[in-house]
Structures are given as C-alpha cells and as structure tokens.
Amino acid sequence: MTVKANKGEVLSELVNKYLLMCGNCAQTSFIALQESFDLEDGGILKALTPLPGIALRGETCGAVIGSLMALGLVYGRDREQLDDWSRYIRSLPSAIRFCRSFEAEFGSTMCGDIVEKQFGRRFNLADPAESMEWLGEGAVEKCGAVITTAVGIAAEIIRRKKK
C-alpha cells in the first residue's frame, strides 16, 4: 500500500469530486481514502451505497462509516485470521482514536446531530422535499467539510502506521 495523500489537499479534492458525483458521504469518505492509500475495494464501495446516515435515518454519519471501513482494511483481520483475537484487539485503537477525534470535532458521530449543528435544524433526508431543502441550504459544502475532516482524521491514523 503506497501513501499518495499529502496533508489534506488531495483528500479535500477527492471529497469534493466524489461528493458532487454521488452525493453519498459513506462512499465519498471511503473512496477518498481508498484512492489516497491504494486500499483494496472488494465490493466495499457498493456495500456503502445505503449507509449515509444509516439509510438516511439520522443515525451514524456515513463519513464515519466509510472512514472506519478504510481503517479496517489497514488495521483489521481477514478471513484467514477470524480466530486471531489478539489481532482483533490490536485493530480497535485506531477506530476508537478516529471516533474520539471525530466526536471532539463535531460533538457526535450521529448524522442527525451533525446536520443539526451544521444547519441549525434536522432534516428528514429520506423525504425528497426535505432532502431538496437540505441541498439548497448548502449540503454539499457543509457536509463536504465534515467528510473532509473525517478522511483527514483517518488519513493521519493511517499515516502513523506507515511511519
């Protein structure tokens, strides 16, 4: 795995590119980290399709999920290691560090809480009318900044492993 990402420029460009393309924070965060660190995909990008805010219900932020998936590819165990509990335990600090840093920045890992903080109110993103209103109030810019922060936190954790 080669590290291509510099201190945020490339990540920010990738987030902007993919968020505008797909409108999905889970997929955007994962693909930005995947491209930056040459991570395998194995169908993960497709599996992330319904996961922004856990199916638009205001639950776990898609940027958290996509970033944690990327961290799992770097630190996690694979099929041949499923019974390796020590590797499992060693993989958790990176995820915990990511979640704590993300929460310190946004106060929560929950999409609804983050949206409320960014926009001053919650939106029912599963409702097409509210989703359009959310977009009109700067969703790409505001949520793009959340995603950029998330992938920046994850990238720093991945870079630490490379040192």
N, C-alpha and C positions, 0 to 999 in steps of 0.2 A: 504494500500500500504506500503510494507516494503522496506526500503532502504538497498540494498545489496552492492552498489558500494562504493569502497574506493576511495582514492584520485587519481584515474587515472589508476591504474594497471589493474583492472578488465575491465574498459572501453576500454583500449588500446587492451587488449587480445581479447575482443569481437569484436572490429572493425576489427582486423587482421583476426580473424576466419571467420567472415561473409563476409568481402570484398573479401577474397580469394574464398569463396564458391560461391557467387552470382555476384560479380563484379558490384554491384549496390549501389551507395552512399546513395540514399534515403532510401532504405530498410536497409542497414547496419547501418546507424545512428539511425533509429527508433528502430530496433530490439536490438541494444546495450543498448539503454535507456529503452526499454520495459523490457528486462530481468533484468537490474540492479535495476529497481524500481517497478517491478511486475505490470506494466501497462497492461490494457486490450488491446486486439488486435481488435476484432470486424471487421476483414477484412481489416484493415488499411495496413498491410504489403502487401497484394495482391494489394491493390489500388495504392501503391507506385511503382509498377513494371515499369510503363513507365515514371517515373519522374526524373531520373538522368539528370540534366541539362535541365529540361523540354523537355523530348523526344529527348535528345542528340542534342539540338539546341543551346547550349551555354547560355541558359537562367538561371533562378535561380538554384543555386547549390543544388543537391539532399541532401547533408548533412544539408543544411539549412531547406529544406522542411521536411525531416524526423525528425529533431530536433524540429521544430515548431509543428509538429503533436504530438510528445510526450508531449511538453509543453501544447498543447491544451487539452490533456487528463487529465493533472494535474490541470490546471487553468480554463479550459473552461466550457461552459454550455452544458447541454444535451438537448435532445428532449423536455423534460418536462419544460425546462427553456428558450425556444427560445424567449419568450417575456420579459425576465428579462434583460433589457438593462443595469442596474447597474452592474450585474454580467459580462456582455459582456465588459463593460468599465473597470472593475477591472481585466479582463483577459489580457488586452493588454500590460500593463507594462512589463510583463515577456517576451513577444515576442519582444517588442521594445528593451529591455535590451539585449536579445540574439542577435538580428540583429546588434545593435551598437557594441557589443563586437566582433562579427564575422567580421564585416567590419573593425574594428580597427586592427584586426589581419591580414586580407587578402586584405584590400582595397576595397572590393566589396562583394556582395552576388551572383554575376553572375558567373556561371561556366566558361564561355569563358575567362573572366578577370582573374579568379583564375588560370585556366590552363595556360594562357599566362604568368602569374607571376611565376608559378612553373616550367614551361618548356621553357620559353623564346619565345614561339610561341603558336598560336592557332592550334587546330586540329578540323577537321570535324569528330566528333565521330560517326556520322551516316554513314560515309563512311568506309566500312570494312578495306580497305588498311590503311587509316589514323588511324583507331582505333588500328590496329595491331602495327603500328609505335609508337603510344602513349603508348601502353603496353610495347613495347620494350625499351622505354625511361624511364621506372620506374614508370608507372602509379600507380601500387599497393602501392608502398612505398610513393610516393609524395601525391597522393590523399588520401591514408590511413592516412597520417599525418593531412590533412585538416579535414577529418572525425573525427579523434580522438580529435582534437581541438574543433570541433563543439559539439560533445557529451559531452566533458568536460565542456564547457560553459553552455550547457543546464543542465547538472547534477548539477552544482553549483547552478543554479537558482532553481532547484527542491529541492535541499538540504535546501536552505534558507526557503522554505515553511515548511519544516519538523521541523524547529527549533522553 
